[in-house]
Every structure is written in C-alpha cells, then in structure tokens.
C-alpha cells in the first residue's frame, strides 16, 4: 500500500491504495515477449458460491461462509465506532453500511463510507440474522435456517363416536 501525499485535488479518501497484479510472461517463437496481467477473481466478486471465502476489498477484510442452511460473515471494521455501523436485510441481501464523518489522521483528514452486501440463502428468513461487534472492531453476522419439524412415523387418530338420530 502506498500513500498519496502530494495530490492537489480535493479527495474524499486521503489514502490511495495502489494494487499491482503479478505479470505472466508468454514465450513465443518471436524475438519478443508479451506480458499480460494475470486475473484471479476475488471471492467477493463471486456470487451464489457456497463454502468459505476470504476477501480484502476496499479497505475492509474478512471472511464469509454460505450454504443452503447457514450463513456467517466476519468483517474487520476497527476504523468505525458502533454508532457508525448498521446491518439490515433488504430483499434477499444482508447489507452492512459504515460511515464516519471526516476526521484527522497522520496524513491529513479522512472520511470513510462503505456498503457491503451478501446474498442471504433462500432458506433463511430475515428474522434469523444476528450481528455482534467485538471490542477489536470485528463485526460477525450469523444466520441459520429454521429447524424442520420431524414428522412422527405413526400417528393414531382417535375415532369419536357420535350418536345419530334414528327416524
């Protein structure tokens, strides 16, 4: 990560993250080489994929796991106070939003705002989503599908005797 300290334009974010991707050299029969950037999609770009994933994107990092009957995500939000964060379910997505006002840091001033969305598995209702924030700024979101009620193997139905009127 490098910091842009000499920029003359007004920025929302004082920090500028410079990401470099590894290069792949493709050898050909020609007397020159072609260099192309490699592309490795981050798990945060993949949708509808189950299993555990780690990600680092936009200044936040964390991990998440999603299956048909459970969801869990942990996000590092140590730069935000609890009152700067919100977690909600909008449609079929869990939405985490964080925003803090401009504040001074070692490079000048910084203002942060992010929105992170995760797909909620179809079998999990919104009321089953829980969130916890630890002292070190880790937000954990968990959700599980409701337990299916087991059907008893045999059920005896009582026969009620009803008196009928004879004509």
N, C-alpha and C positions, 0 to 999 in steps of 0.2 A: 504494500500500500504506500502511496506517496501522497504528500500534501501539496496542494497548490497554494503557495504563499504570495505570489506576485500577480494575481489576476486583477484586472482593472474594472471588471464588470460587477454589477451588483448580483450576488448569488443568494439563493435560498440556503444552500448547503456549502459550508466553508470547506469541508473535506471533499476531495476528489479522489475516488478510487480508480487506480489505473490497473486494469487487468490485462495480462498478456497470456495468450494461449501458446502451448508448445507448437513448434513447427515440425512438419513432416517433410522430409526430403524424398522426392520421387526421382529415382535414377532412370534415365532414358538412354538410348543409343546416341543421342545427340551430344555435342560437346558442352552442353549447359544443363543446369538442374532447375527444376521447377519447385518452388517452395510454396506449400499451401498450408493454411491454418487447419489444425485438427478441430473437429467438433465433437464434444462429448456433452450431450444434453444433461442438464442438472435435473435432479428428481423433482424440483419444484416446477419444472416445465411439463412434466408428465401428468396426465390426468387419467383417472379411472384405473390406476395401477395399485394393486394391493401390495402388502408387505411393508417392511421397514425401509425408511429413506432418511438420509441426512442431507441438509442443504445449507448453503451460505449464499444469500442473495440480498442485495440492497441494504447492507449493514446489519441484517439480523441473521442469526444462525439458529439451527435447531434440528429436530428430528420429528418424524411422524410415522405412524403405522396405521394402516387402514385395512379392514377385512369386511366381510359381509355383515358380521355381528358386533364389531368393535372398532373404535377409533381412539387414537391417542396422539397428542402432539405436544412437544416441548419447544418453547421459543425463548431465546435469550433476549430479554428486554431490560437489561440493567440500566440503560440510559433514561428510562421512563419511570415516573412515580405512579403509584396505583391509580391516582385520580386522573392520570393522563391516558389511561387504557380503557378499552371497552371490548367485550366479547358478546356477539349476538349470533342468532341463526336467522338468515334471510333466505327464504325459499329452501333450497336443499344445500346451502353452504353455511359453514361456520365462518364468521367474519371477525377478525381481530383488527382493531384500529388503535393506533397510538399517535398522539400529537402533543408536543410540548412547545411552549412559547420560546421565543428567541432567548438564548442565554449565552453568557460569556464562557469561552474555553481558552486553551493555550494558544490557539491560532486567531482568535478574534471572537466572532459570535456564530452561533449555530441554532437552527430551528429544524426539528425533525417531525415528519409526518409519514406514516405508512399505513397501508391496508393490506392484510394478508388474508387470503380466502382458501379454505379447504373444502373439498366436497364431502358432505355428510353421507355415509352409506344409507341406502334407501330403507333399510330395515330399522333404522334408529330414529325415533321421534325427537323433536327439538327439546322436549322437557327432560330427556335423559342426558343432556350435555351438561358437564360440570367443568368449572375452571378454578385453578388455585395459583396464587402468586407467592413464590418463596421470598425469603429475605434477600437473597442474592440476585433477584430480578428474573428468575426463571418462571415463565408462565406455562402451566401444564393444563391441557384440556383433555378430558376423557369422556367417552360416551359408549354405552353398550345397548344392544337391542334388548327389548323386554324378554323375559324368560317365557318360553312356550309352556302352556299348561299341559301336563301329561293327561291323556285320556286313559281312564281305568280300563283294564282288559274286559271285565264283565260288570255290567250294571243290572241289578234286579229291579224290575219295575213292579211295584205293588198293584194288585188288582183290587179296585174299590168296588164293593157290592152296592148296587143301587136298587132300591125297591121300585118295581114298576107297578102301575095301576092295571088291574085286570078289568076288562069291560065285559 
